[in-house]
């Protein structure tokens, strides 16, 4: 392993942003560790780009003990962790069961916490980097996604807490907050719009981004580029930051949109 080769651990690596991060880091010549609940997409990806496949639950402390042992045995170090695991849910507070709430927290918050806690001793050793995948929902509330919104808000607090506590040990922690990204999960979210308006997938994405300043959704590769910047040396002074990668969604003053028709 050359001095430039790093070991990048990625949760939620089977699809979407996690997959894009894995492809990018492997292309740069780094060791990639592919973690996810479903083995099949991880192994299919590893056949293309290489890497260590670890199928299991990133929200499990006991699973992480085994993960870390395998990573260190295989590569000897952990330089960066990208926490991309997550999942969507539907429902306002009164519509959610106890199980729904717990699942939303487990998918979107517990995965990040347990991943970070397990990897931090190794990140301290390497003076490494950690990136959490938040969302525009880390700052704003969409309708009927109470669990997802709450968990993504909590990732902001987790980012700041980790950055403050482990910065003195040389570890940098940041959070990337995308808006719409064209991923399989977002494609599923477009289905009701497509059915209601009898329109294509492209039309549905255009509809949900019509008030976004850049007028489009991100690609998974674009978000992976932001993650790559944050785990790399070019961002050496950045920690505790929430990087909005949403095409400008967060700067739009929603109450004034009704006046646009007058101009």
N, C-alpha and C positions, 0 to 999 in steps of 0.2 A: 504494500500500500504506500503510494507516494505521499510526500508531505502535504500535497494539495488535496488529496482525497479525503473527504469527510463522510461520516455516516449520518444519514438523514432518516429519521423515523417519521412515518406518515400514517396517521389513523384515518379511517374512511378512505383507504387508498384504492378501493375497487372501482369507483365510479366518480364522475364529476370533478370537483376541484382537487380532491385527493389524488385521483388518477393523473390529472394534468400535472400536479406537483411532482409525482413520481417519475413521469416521463421526462420532465424537464431536468430534474436532478440527475437522473441516470444518464441523460444526454451530455450533461456536464462532467461526467466521469465519476460521480460520487456513488458510494454504496447506498442503496435504498432498502429500507425495511417496510414492507407492505403489510399493514394491519387492518383487519376488517372482520365483520361477522360472517361473511359468506366466502368460503374458500375458492369457489369456482372462478369468479372474476379476478381474484388476486393471482391465482395460478396462471390464468390466461394472460394477464399483464406481465407476470414474471417471465413467461416464455418469450415475450417480446423484448423486454428491457433488462432482464435479470433481476436480482434482488432476493431478499429473504422474505418468504411468506410466513406470516403468523396469523392464523385464523382464530378469532376469539372475540370476547367482549371487552372493549377498551374501558368500560365502566366497572370492571372487576379488579379489585386489588390483588386477589389470588392469581388471576390470569396474568397480571403484569409482572408478578414475581418470576413466572416462567418466561415471559417475553424478554425481560431484561437479561436473564441468564443466557438465553439463546443468542441475543444480540451481541453481548460481550464475548461469548464463546466464539461467535462467527467473525465479528469485526473488531472486537477489542475496545470499542469506544462508542459513545453517542455524542455527536456534535450539535445536532439540531433536532427539534421535535416540531412537527406541524400537526396540530390537532384539527383535522378536517371532519371527523366523524360527527354526525348529527342526523336530525330527521324532523319532518314536519308533523304537525297535528292540527286538528280542527276542533273548534268549540270555544264558546264563551265559558266563564267560570261556572255558571249554573248548569251547563251542559256536560261538564267533564266529570267522569267518575274518578274515584281515588286512583284507580289503575291508570287512567289516562294521564292524570297529573304526574304520577310517579314516572311514567314512561317518557313524558316530555322532558322532565328533569334529567332522567338517566341518559337519554339520547344526546341532549344538547349541553348539559352542564357537567354531569358526573363523568362523562367520557373525557372531558378536558381536565377536570380536577385530578382524577386518578392517573391519567396519562402523565400529567405534569409532575405529580408527586413521585411517581415511580422513576421518572427519568432525571429529576433534578440532581440527585447525587452525581450522576454521570455528566450532566451538563455543567455542574460546578467544576468538576475535574478538568473539563475541556474549555471552560469559560465560554460556554455555548449559547445557543439562541433558541427561543421558543416562540411560536406563532400560534395564536388561537384564531379560529374562524368564527367571527361574530356575524353581524348582519345589520342592514338598515333597521331591522327590528330590535337591535340593541339600543336604539334611541327613539324609535317611533312605534306606535301600536297599530297594527292592522286589525281588521275586524275578525272576531271569532277565531283567534289563534292565541288564546290566553297563555297556555303553557309554553309555547314556543317563544312568545314575546318576553315572558318573565325570565326564561332560561337564558335567552340571548342578552337581556339586560344584565343578568348576573355575571356573564362573561366579562363585562367591562370591569366590574369589581374584582373579579379573579385576576384579570390582567394587571390591574393597578397594584393589587396586593402582592402578587408574585414579583412584579418589577421592583417594588420597594424593598421587599425582604431579601431578594437574591441579587439585586444589582451590586451590592458590595462584594459579592462573591464572583462578579464578572459575568453573570448571566443576564442577557437582555430578553425582555418579554414584551411582545406587541400583539395587537389584535387587528385583523383585517375585517372590515365591515362592508360586504358587497350589498348591492341591491339585487335586481333580477339578474340571474346568470342562466344561460342556455345550458341546462343539464337535464338528465332524465327525470329528476325529481321535479324541476320546474316545468318540464314538458307535461307531466301529469297534472300539475296545477292549472295548465292552460286548457285542459279538456272541457271544463264547464263553459268557458267562454266560447270555445270552438263550437260546442253543441248549441249554445243559446243563439249565437249570431250567425251560425252556419258559415264559419270562416276557417281559413287555414291556420296552421300553427304559426307561420310567419305573421299573419294578420293579428293573431291573438297577442303575440309579443309586441307588435307595433301598438296595439291598443293599450297595453299595460305600461308602456314607456312613452306615451304621447306627451306627457308633461315633464319627462326627464330632460334636462338640458341637452344631453347628447342624443336623445331620441332613440336609444337602443339599449338592449340588454348586453351585459358583458359576456365574453366567452370564458370558459373554464381556464383556458391558457392565459388570458389576461390577468385573472386573479392569481394564478400560479406565478406569474411574473412579479406581482407585488410581494408575494410570500418569499420568492427568491431574493428580492432586494432586502427584505427584513431579516433574513437569516444570513445574509452575506456581509462582507466587510465594508461595503459602501454605506451601510446604515449604522456604522459603529457607535455613533453618539445617540441613536434613537432607542429609547425604551419607555415602556408605559404608555405608548401612543395607540390611539384608535385611528386607523387609516381608512377613510371612507373611499371605497372603490365602487361607486354606485352611479357613475355617469352624471353626478351632480344632483341626484334625487334629494339629498338632505338639505340643499340650499333653497328649495322651492317653498315659497310661502303659500300653502294650500288655500287659505281663506281668500286670497286675491285672485284665484284662477277664474272665478265667475266674471271678473272684469275684462278678461282677455278678449271676449267676444265683442267688446265695445271699441277695441282699438283696431 
